[in-house]
Amino acid sequence: MILPAILAAQKSDFDILAKDWLDAGASTFSIWADGVSLATWSAGGSPQPAALVEPITVNSVKIGELHLAGLCQPAHRLRLQAQAGFIAQIARLERDLNSMAADLIDTQDQLLALYDLTQATRNYLNPEETLARLAFETARLVKAEAAFFWVHMKGRLPIFQQYPRPILTEEALQNYMNLMKESRREFLFSRGNADEQALGVRNMLIVPIKVRDAGTAVMGMLNKFDGDFNSPDIKLAGAIAEFTGAQIENVIMYQVNVEQARLETEMDLAQRIQVHLLPQKPPGVVGLDLWAASWPASRVGGDFYDFIIGTNQPFTFTVGDISGKGVPAALLMAMTRTVIRTKTNVMPMPTPQVVMGRSNQELYDDFTKLSMFATVFVGQYDSSNRKLLYANAGHSPVIYCPAGGKAHLLRADGTPMGILPDSLSKDQGIDFQPGDVLVVATDGFSEARNTQDNEFGYDRLVSLVESIADQSARGIAETLYRTVANFSNGAAQSDDQTLVVLKGIGA
Amino acid sequence: MEINVRSAENVKILELAGRFDTYTADTARQSIEQAMAEEPANIVVNLEKVDFVDSTALATLVHGLKRSRELQGDLRLCHLQQSVRMVFELTRLDRFFEIFAREDEAVQAFAR
């Protein structure tokens, strides 16, 4: 059908061509297609049969003929052949141009369709709603009765959205997907089998959707209103599938971000709560210079310290370390701190051993259920006689340095809380005179490691305390933190670091 | 962390190797539970090749011991490296666990 179009567009050129032939002595020159003359130029006189006929051939297909009557010399044949070739060349160019224009229109249609999709889905922030809307828009764009999306992202439940109603079961869809996997291309049928016809499915097209992170996704459309799904439909479906893949990833990423922000806020709150559970500043106790600090390795930790001042009771302080890390340890830290505080406050003259024993009884079952334990140091300082009484349930390092003397570890006698139903920790006493130093730290100090994986260790810690024992309680604490941080030399703090420093001072 | 499980005279021997900490404790916990699934729940944990334990690792062993005792068995430790032994001593978990110098001693102790 291309020859009539060329003829109409280039009529004047064909007139010149024909006039040339007629001037050269031809009686008629005509152009034919499909056995019908499209145009005839005649010199007059009676019509004669064509003496020369030349086919016009494009890509081995004859699209028409040039007929010449009244001339039949070899030179005429060559000239007519050249003209047929020339017209074929024009036809070829015309055809290429048409197909490029058609492609351009297709592309433009697809762009418009995708623009529609973008507009339609931009307000949806969850995958279910986005896919439901995409199913509706897809059916509209490909002019099909129904459309569906099935998306299964790693670590999430599959989402199956069908518009306007559920037609396929997930099982049936899986079968189609298996066929797709084998053929590694889109799945298309024009006439459903008996089962499909029973479901009202005449024809169907399913295309894969590329999604990241080992996800699987497909989209499909059923029952095209006007005939069968054809190659422009496959192209359009491919474009929608590509858009959908990106859209799903965006929506899921948004959800992950929202979830992360929520967790972040909760962790912030947890951190604030935990910080507030620790005494904000050390109390004033006659005969003591006191300092305490706690640096968790992550946002929240399992270390704690506490100062308890009751009426008619000696000053009581505790340091504890819950096994494990992070949120589980932080939860038990809050519980342990409260139990010890309550036991200390409700008993008339609670010694550290009694506080430890009662608290352990109360916490033992919970610790056992949760497979956790806590090392705890409970100390009591009596200003009236400068006696320090303590009980130690598996806690270390506890370093005692008498004024001007050698620093050494005060080792625990009992197992940590939560290990045995009955505590083994007994009361131990030391005189605590001016200049004496007690550092009750957690193993985050002794077990700190540097980038060469060397441990700070107990020996270094004990010597350090001895060498700085002349400083104030705060000075000792700050030097310990600073020295261990310098030792770590940029290696991440792997465990919480908590300490309470007591220094005897003159009354 | 590598875990090698062997059987000897009604006892399962778990040979652990490497760092035993928060990140590897779950694997050890599963191995211990698996070893206790079959009666008797008699376990020997050989720590000869373990160079580091943290509190999560200790909690895992504590859980193993409590669980084995519930099942009328026991969990015993042997071959502790110096640094690991010190952790048991400082936390006084040496008062909770039966600790043996050699594996055969730990295994024979079950026969008594």
Interface residues (C-beta under 8 A of the other chain):
Chain A: D321 I322 S323 G324 K325 T368 S371 M372 F373 T375 A393 G394 H395 S396 P397 L409 R411 A412 D413 G414 T415 P416 I419 L420 L424 D443 E447 Y458 D495
Chain B: T22 D54 S55 T56 L58 A59 T60 V62 H63 K66 M86 E89 L90 T91 R92 L93 R95 F96
